[in-house]
């Protein structure tokens, strides 16, 4: 089992490896502006979180900057699963910056991108703890992503398939593969989930 210090080292490694940066949301004026827009959108039924929830509960990634709720930014080791999800968004951005933006602005594209990022989180949970969150915990886009039911269902369906693959030991995302490589190099005995060679 990894110690809190090991988890902090892993978090720092992921940020270095994928050239990502973390900023607390509380000091980012751009996040304050988005929170105000969310409050306005919520008045019109846009299916987004309240501005307060957005700032205090939700992580957000724009390009290579990961915005963390203020109380979570100080100890990233305690947030490795969600950090893995956000780092996967950084990978998606670097892969094709304009394509990422174009896809994220559509419901189907957003559903697929969120499913891939959430798969990275599932893979990391499997590697580090040998288990996966419950199905209700991975039905992540049902609220707060401005997706209709059919696109939230698409995300859930993709994640159900991902969960089956991950439980059979298949690690495929850039982030999952990097965590597995780091674990094999630094803490091989602490790999909890069975993975394919």
C-alpha positions in Angstrom: 0.0 0.0 0.0 1.3 3.5 -0.9 1.9 6.0 1.8 0.6 9.6 1.6 4.1 10.7 0.6 4.2 8.1 -2.2 0.9 9.4 -3.5 2.2 12.9 -3.5 5.2 11.7 -5.4 2.9 10.0 -7.9 0.8 13.2 -8.3 3.9 15.3 -8.9 5.2 12.7 -11.4 1.9 12.8 -13.4 2.0 16.6 -13.6 5.6 16.7 -14.7 5.2 13.8 -17.2 2.2 15.4 -18.9 3.3 19.0 -18.5 0.2 20.0 -16.5 -0.1 22.6 -13.8 -2.5 22.9 -10.8 -4.0 26.2 -9.6 -6.5 26.6 -6.7 -9.8 27.8 -8.0 -10.2 30.4 -5.3 -7.4 32.6 -6.7 -8.3 32.2 -10.4 -10.3 35.1 -11.8 -11.2 33.0 -14.8 -12.9 30.5 -12.6 -14.8 33.2 -10.8 -16.1 34.4 -14.2 -17.2 30.8 -15.1 -18.9 30.4 -11.7 -20.9 33.6 -12.4 -21.9 32.3 -15.8 -22.9 28.9 -14.3 -25.2 30.7 -11.8 -26.8 32.6 -14.7 -27.1 29.4 -16.8 -28.6 27.5 -13.9 -31.4 30.1 -13.8 -32.3 29.1 -17.3 -32.0 25.3 -16.6 -28.7 24.7 -18.3 -27.9 21.6 -16.2 -24.7 23.0 -14.7 -23.6 23.2 -11.1 -24.1 26.3 -9.0 -21.3 28.8 -9.0 -20.5 27.9 -5.3 -20.4 24.1 -6.1 -18.3 24.8 -9.2 -15.7 26.6 -7.2 -15.7 24.4 -4.1 -16.5 20.8 -5.3 -15.7 20.5 -9.0 -12.2 20.2 -10.6 -11.8 21.9 -14.0 -9.2 21.6 -16.7 -8.5 24.2 -19.4 -5.7 23.2 -21.8 -2.8 22.2 -19.5 -4.1 24.0 -16.3 -6.0 22.0 -13.8 -8.1 24.1 -11.4 -8.6 22.4 -8.1 -11.0 23.3 -5.3 -9.0 25.4 -2.9 -9.1 22.8 -0.1 -7.8 20.1 -2.4 -5.0 21.9 -4.2 -2.6 21.7 -1.2 -2.4 17.9 -1.0 -2.7 16.4 -4.5 -1.6 13.0 -3.2 -5.0 12.7 -1.5 -6.7 13.4 -4.8 -4.8 11.1 -7.2 -7.9 9.5 -8.7 -9.6 12.8 -9.7 -6.2 14.2 -10.6 -5.8 11.3 -13.0 -9.1 12.2 -14.6 -8.1 15.8 -15.1 -4.6 14.9 -16.3 -6.3 12.8 -19.0 -8.0 15.9 -20.2 -4.6 17.5 -20.5 -3.5 14.6 -22.6 -6.6 14.9 -24.8 -5.8 18.6 -25.2 -2.2 18.0 -26.2 -3.2 15.3 -28.6 -5.3 17.7 -30.7 -6.0 21.1 -29.1 -8.5 22.3 -31.7 -10.1 18.9 -32.1 -10.5 18.7 -28.3 -12.3 22.0 -28.1 -14.5 21.2 -31.1 -15.5 17.9 -29.6 -16.0 19.2 -26.0 -18.5 21.7 -27.3 -20.8 19.0 -28.7 -22.8 16.7 -26.4 -21.5 13.5 -28.0 -17.9 14.7 -28.0 -18.1 15.8 -24.4 -19.6 12.5 -23.4 -16.8 10.5 -25.1 -14.1 12.7 -23.7 -15.4 12.5 -20.2 -15.7 8.7 -20.5 -12.1 8.5 -21.6 -10.9 10.7 -18.7 -13.0 8.7 -16.2 -11.6 5.5 -17.6 -8.2 6.8 -16.6 -9.5 7.3 -13.1 -10.9 3.8 -13.0 -7.5 2.4 -14.2 -5.6 4.3 -11.5 -8.1 3.1 -8.8 -7.6 -0.5 -10.0 -3.8 -0.3 -10.0 -3.5 1.5 -6.6 -6.3 -0.2 -4.7 -7.5 -3.2 -6.6 -11.1 -2.0 -6.8 -13.4 0.2 -8.8 -16.0 2.8 -7.7 -19.6 1.6 -7.8 -21.5 2.0 -11.0 -23.5 4.9 -9.5 -20.2 6.7 -8.7 -19.1 6.3 -12.3 -22.3 7.7 -13.8 -20.5 11.0 -13.7 -22.1 13.0 -16.5 -25.7 12.7 -15.3 -25.5 16.0 -13.5 -23.3 19.1 -14.1 -22.1 18.5 -17.6 -25.1 19.9 -19.5 -25.8 16.6 -21.2 -29.2 15.2 -22.1 -30.1 11.7 -20.9 -29.0 10.0 -24.2 -25.5 11.4 -24.0 -25.2 10.8 -20.2 -26.3 7.2 -21.0 -23.5 7.0 -23.7 -20.9 8.0 -21.1 -22.3 5.4 -18.6 -22.3 2.7 -21.3 -18.7 3.5 -22.3 -17.7 3.4 -18.6 -19.5 0.0 -18.0 -17.4 -1.4 -20.9 -14.3 0.2 -19.5 -14.9 -1.2 -16.0 -15.2 -4.7 -17.4 -11.9 -4.3 -19.4 -10.1 -2.7 -16.4 -11.2 -5.6 -14.1 -9.7 -8.0 -16.6 -6.4 -6.2 -16.3 -6.5 -4.1 -19.5 -4.9 -0.7 -18.9 -5.0 1.5 -22.0 -5.1 5.2 -21.3 -2.0 7.3 -21.4 -2.5 8.2 -17.7 -3.2 4.6 -16.6 -0.2 3.3 -18.5 2.0 6.0 -16.9 0.8 5.2 -13.4 1.4 1.5 -14.0 5.0 2.1 -15.3 5.7 4.4 -12.3 4.4 1.8 -9.9 6.4 -1.0 -11.6 9.5 1.1 -11.3 9.0 2.5 -7.7 6.6 0.3 -5.8 5.9 -3.0 -7.7 4.7 -4.8 -4.6 2.0 -2.2 -4.1 0.2 -2.8 -7.4 -3.1 -4.1 -6.0 -5.2 -4.9 -9.1 -4.2 -7.7 -11.5 -3.0 -6.2 -14.8 -2.0 -7.7 -18.1 1.8 -7.6 -18.8 
